[in-house]
Amino acid sequence: MSGTRSQLVDRMKGVVNMVQQYLLASDFDQTLSFNDSGVVLAELIGVHGFHDKVRGLAQINLVQQGAELSYLILHDPEFRRVRREHLVEAGKLIRLKHDVKLFARTLDTLADGYKFDFHVISAAPQEIIQSALEDIVPPENIHGTKFYYEPDNGEVKAFVRASAGWGKVTVLEEIRAQLGISHDHIVYVGDGSSDLPVMMHVNQYDGLTIAVSEAEYITRIARRTVLSDNAMSVLVPVLEEVLRWDSSKIRRYFATQGLMLREWGKTRTDLLTIEESPEVPPVDEAAPVQAPITTH
């Protein structure tokens, strides 16, 4: 009897100690950083008109959105001078958002019973991201665009893999399979058009998508939008949607990290364009006038 009771207690402990595992994947450029990798690299090697080059590629739909820099490195005459060391140096010049290191460290011990694996999935070159996030995110958790370099002169010769557009979905699914988690345990954070395919994919399977920009095309897709210059802000929708914490508990948690939520504006905005109608309906066909409705 005592042996049976001991086994029952052990099984109960296993249930109590069961950890819910989540994958939190994030874009890099202007999601974890303030500036664009392409702009920083172009300034470093003295190339002008980077944005014009990107717009030109976008107009002819030659490459997937987000992969423009990698394409230019491989094909543009001015970017052909780029070598691995330039990418590493550019990474050192990237301005990260505030508290990125704290954000990455916090995910390890966010709450009892929860484990968040943090991965970065970006179309930016692998070397730039690794250099920028050195000692913050392990290299094996960074999934950027990878190049093949000419052994003799270090010239970029080909793509090994580009994590842009639908390519991000492929990378995300590979990570999810390795972790052995369900789709609804995925959180994805992004800011731009190259994040749309992966966000739609995550939404389809009831995961959580978070936009960190006001761009209309992404805020319409993302389930939550958070705007801040501090990387820790992403934790707010995670704590609300995944851990189901209320605002008071979230504020207390931030206080334990030495941070204060000074301004936290929760708003919903209706964007309307109203013009005069070319035809005015007859009075008897017009919609009845109703008293204004006040909502609280």
N, C-alpha and C positions, 0 to 999 in steps of 0.2 A: 504493500500500500504506500509506504513512504517513498519507494522508488517511482511509483506512478505519479504521486503528488509532486515529486521533484521534477519529473519530466514536464508535467503540466505547467509548473512555475517557469521552467526554462522556455517553453513555447510562448507563454504570456509575455515574458521579457522580450522575446524576439519580436513580438507584435509591437510592444511599446517602443522598442528601439529602432523600428523600421524607419528608414530615411527615404524621403521623397526626393528623387534626383531630377534636376532640371538642367537644360542647356540654355545658357544665355549667350547668344551670338550677336556681335555688333559689327557694323561697318567701321571704317577708320576715318577717312577724310571728312572733316567737318561734322563728325559724329563724336569721335574722341579727341579731335583736334580742331583748332580754330581756322587753319588755312589748308589749302589744297596742295597735295604733294607735287602736282605738275607745275604749279606756280613757283613753288620753292626750288624745284630742280631747274626750271627754266632760268630763274634769276641766278642760280649758282653757276651755270655754264654760260651765261650771257646770251640767252636766246630771248628775243622779243616777240610779242604777238602770240603768246601761248593760247589765250582765249579765242583769238581769231582762228587759229588752227583747229581747235576743238569744235568751234561752231561749223567750220567747213566740213569736218568729218560727220557731224550730226546731220547736216543738210542732205548729204548723199547716202546716209544710213549705211556707211561702209563697215562700221564696227559696232559692237554692242555698247550701249551707254555705260560709261564708267571705265571702259578699256581704251579710251582715246590716248592717254599718256603712254601706255605700253605699245600701242600701235605706232605712235610717233617715234618712240625710242628705236623701234625696229625698222621703220621705213622713211622717216623724215630726215633729209640731209643734215639739218642743223642739230638734230638729236642723235645722229649716228656716232657722235664723239663720246656719248655716255658710256661709262664703264662702271663696274660694280662699286668701286670706291666712291664714285659720285653719288650713287644711290644711298650708300651708307652715310656719307656726309650730309646729304639732303635730309635724311632722317633725323640727324642731330639738330637740324635747324627748325624742325616742325614744332610749332607751339601747341602743346597739348592743353586740353581744357583743364580747369582747376580740379584737383583731387582725383585724377585718373588712377593714381597709384593706390589711394585709399579705397576707391571704388572696387578695384580688382581684389584687394586684400579683404575687403568687407564681405565679398561674395562667399569666401571660404567659411565664414562663421556668422552668416546672416541671422539664422535662427535655428533652434534645436529642431531636429527632425527634417531639415531641409539641406540639400546640397546643390549648389549652382556651379556648373562647369562653365568657365568663361572662355570663349573663343572669339577671335577676330577674323571676319571674312570680308575681304576687300579686293577691289580690282587694282589697287595700288601695288607697285612692285614689292615683292616680299622683303627685299633688303631695306627699303625705306621704312616699312612698318616695324620690322625687327629692331632696327636701329633706334627708332623713335620710342619704342616700348621696351627697351632693354631694362632688365631687372624689374619689370612690371608684369609682363605676360610672357610665359615660357615660349620659346621659339616653336615648339611643336603645336602650340595652340594658336598660331598665326597662319592664316591661309590667304596669302596674297598671290599676285601674278608672278610666276616663276619663269626665268629665262634660261636658255642654254647659251653659254659664253664660248667664243672661239678660244681654244687653249693657248694659241700662240700670242695673240694680241689683246685678249680680253673683250673683244667686240661682241655685242649682243647679236646672236645669229638666228634665234628662233624662240618661239613660245614653248615652254614645257606645259604650262597650264595657265589659263586666265580665269580668275574668279570674278567674272562680271556678268550682269544680267542673269539669265537662266543658269549660268555656270555656278552662281551662288547657291542655287537650289540643290545642285548636285553635291556640292561640298557640304552643305548643311545636312543632307540626307546621309552622307557617309559618316559624318560625326555622330549623328543620331543613332545610326546602326551600331557604331562602335561602343557608344555608351549604353545601348540597350534600353532606351527610353521611348515612351509613346509620343506621338506628335503633339498632344495637348500639353506636354511638358517642355515646350520650346518657347523661349522669349527671344524676339529679334528686334534690334534697335538700328534704325537707319535714318538718313536725311534726304536722299536724292532719288532720281529716277531709276538708277541702277538697282535700287532696293525694292522696286515695285514687284517684280516677279517673285522674289522670295517672301515678301510680305503677303502677297495673295496666296501663296502656297501655305504659309503658316496659318493664315486666317481660315483657310479651307478645312483645316484639321483642328480648329478650336484652340490654337496657340495664342500667345499674346504678342501683338506687334506695337512698337512704340516709335513714333516719329519725333525727331528732335529739331525739326525746322518747320517753318510756316508755309512751305511750298504747298499750293492747293492740291496738286496731284497726289502728294503723299499723305497729307492729312485726311483726305477722303478715304484712303485705304487703311491706314493705321487705326487700330482700335483705341489707342491713346496717343496724345501728343503732349510733350513736355518741353518747355523752352527755358533754357538756363545756360550760363557759361560754366556751370559746375557739373562734372560727370556724375556726382552723387545724386543728382536730380532724377536720374533714371530709376533709382530705387523706389521713388514714390509710387508710380503705378505698379511696380512689382510687389511692393508691400501691401498695396490696396487690393490688387486683383488676385495675387497668388496666396499671400498669407492672410488676407482679409483683415488687415489691421485698420483701425480707425485713425483719424487725423491726430488725435491726442497721443496715441501710442507711437505714431510715426515721428511726431515732434520730439517725444522723449527719447526715441532711438537716435535721432540725429544729434541730440544733446549729448548722448554718451560718446559720440564720435567727435565731440568738440565743435559741432556745427549748429547753427540756428536757422530755422526757416523763417527768415525775416518777412518775406513777402511770398504768399502762396495764393495766387489768384486763380480760382476755378471758374472758368467762363465758357459759355457756348455762344458762338457768334453766327447769326444768320446773315449771309452775304447776298444782298438783293440789288438788282439793276432794274429800276422802274422808269418807263418812258411813257409819254402820252400815246394813247391808242389812236390810230388813224381814223377809226370810226367810233362814234359814240352811240351805244345802243339806245333804242327808244325807252322812254321812261317806264312804260309798262313791262318791258322785258329786262330792265335793269335788276340786278340783285337787290333784295331788300336790305335796308340799312339796319344794322344791328348795333346794340350798345357795345362799347369796347369791353373786351374781356381782360381782366387783370389776373395774372398768375403769380404765385409766390413760390 
